[in-house]
């Protein structure tokens, strides 16, 4: 898994021994914790958030053991690793897919793919006037969505196949780094059942994780491209519509944000919600990460904010403990809040 390994190496390089190896595991899994969300922002790793949401702890441990055996990383103690010179060379030689955008798309990639696969199957069978087939997608919401789309679009059943094909060709034509066949062989159509992910990986003689990366890279590219140019992709844009929700907070943080917006203090919110104050502070850090306009002056005065930022830059670290040693008057919460606001 050359590209999968390269992503782990890249993450380790970004972390600079400031987090344990399992912070990468939680990042790749897309764990919705305040710490993982903050790490994704602070260390510029948002594009990898949730791209391996199926990854198990055992599988991840095996990856790390393999990287060690290949002498690409070495253990510095306390579950922390650094790249060897061979690891640096490996990272420089293995390209990481450029369209990955896990932070924005990890929650909607599967839905986009289900919509696309069912649309192609239905349109393909319409082309041959075939009505006796088993839908590749079982989800009722996807079926309801497709029925609605087929009613909305102003294209005849005879023309829809050709128009969607033309839009797909145009979409992929604009990115020469992408191999559309990675996705095409997964599609079902008239008298044709698409390959499973494992079958597709075998067909392309690829490691499963590397195949998954290539596939997700294409899906993320399509979501971005179609979303940016809806007029050019008048039919494909229906795959995109209603998917993206900006600045999506975790459910618990949303409740805190609502109470905060009503003017309650964090102490009062902790009491109302029967949660620890530290938990509410976690929510504020997440809110600061999501909303650039969120003011933090009432929690950290301007002078202390500037001092935290200056120290973080001077010691070239975002490690809370190190910053705290230089700015003793700041609490860990205040440091985290400032880093969330300005540290990325």
Secondary structure, 3 states (H helix, E strand, C coil): CHHHHHHHHHHHHHHCCCCCHHHHHHHHHCCCCHHHHHHHHHCCCHHHCCCCCCCCHHHHHHHHHHHHHCCCEEEEECCEEEECHHHHHHHHHCCCCCCCCHHHHCCCHHHHHHHHHHHHHHHHHHHCCCCCCCCCCCCHHHHHHHHHHHHHCCCCHHHHHHHHHHHHHHHHHCCCCCCCHHHHCCCCECCECCCCHHHHHHHCCCCHHHHHHHHHHHHHHHHHHHHHCCCCCCCCHHHHCCCCCCCCCCHHHHHHHHHHHCCCCHHHHHHHHCCCHHHHHHHHHHHHHHCCCCCCCCCCCHHHHHHHHHHHHHCCCCCHHHHHHHCCCCCHHHHHHHHHHHCC
